[in-house]
Amino acid sequence: MTFRLDTLACNELRPHEVVVVDWHVTGMCCADSGEFSVRVMRRGKLHRGLRAVDALPQGAVYAHPTAWAHLARRDVTVSCRRIGPIRWFTTDLPPDAGLRACMGRLPPG
């Protein structure tokens, strides 16, 4: 899995921050059903369970282990939008990527 930060994301990411691809459980019956989210976190506040993933630039992206498992062997591009003072990091994954991944229907990257 390789994450690429586009020019907008690289410009908006501060030196002490990383992009985190998180996994949120949405199903009551199965811990595997869930959804991805992308957010920015200070490097010093990273949770132990997060894994560094291959990224360009190096060391800029961490992922939850379940998100990492669903996104293995995929290339994902991270971008950023700014609305006033708010930064909003997004990926090129479909909006329902978590549900598709749980069902084995995530389109090839």
N, C-alpha and C positions, 0 to 999 in steps of 0.2 A: 504494500500500500504506500502510495506517495501522495503527499499533500503539497500543492503548489500555491503559494500566496501570490496573487496577482499584484500589479503595481499599486493599486489603491489600498489593498490590505497591508502591504509592506510599509507604505507611507503612514498609515494610521496606527500601526502597531508600535507601541512605545518600547524602548530598550529593555525595560524590566517586565514586560508582559509576554504572554504566550497565548496561542489560540487553543481552546479546549473543546474537543468533540465529546460531548457527554451522551449518556444513554439514560432515558427515563422509562421505567417500567409502567406500562399502561394496562396490562392484563392482570386479572385477579387469579386466573387459573394457571398461568404459565409465565415464569420469570423471563422468558425469551421475548415475549411480545412487548414492544416498546417503541420509542421514537428517539431520533437524534436531535441534539441541539448544539449550536455553536456559540461560544462565548469567549470573552477575553478574561484572563486571570493574571494576577501578579505571580511571578515566578516563585516568590517566597511563600505563597498561600496554596501551592499545589497539594492535592491530596495524595497520599502514598500510593493508592491504587491506580493512579493514572500512569499510562505508559508513554514514553517518548516514541514518536513514530517518524518514519522517513519523511522529511519535509524540506522544501526549498523556500526560504533559507533554513539551514540546519538548526535543529533544536527549537523551532518556532511553534510546533504543534504537539499536543499531548492528547491521548484518547482514553476513554473508559475501556476496560478490557472487553466488554460485550460489544461496544461500538467497533472496536478494533477487529474483533472476530467477524463481524458482518461486513466490514469494509476491506478485509484482506484481499490482496490482488486487484485492487481498484486504484485508479488515479482520480483524485478529487481536487478541484480548484476552489480556493477560498477567496472571496472578494469582500469588500466593505463599502457600505453606503453611509453617508453622513447626513443627518437631518438636524441642523442646528448643532448643538453640542453633543448630540447622541450619535455614537458609532454603532452600526448594525452590521455584524459579520455574517456572511451567508456562504453556502456552498452551491455547487452546480448539481447536487443531488435532487431528485424529485421531492416535492413537498411531503409525500407519503412514503419516503424511503424506508423508514423503520418498519412499517407494516409489510411493505414489499419484501424486505430482507428476511423478516420472520417467516414469510410464506415461500421463500426461495424464488421470488419473482423480481428481484432487483435487476433492472436491465444492465447489460455489460457496460463497463466504463470505457 
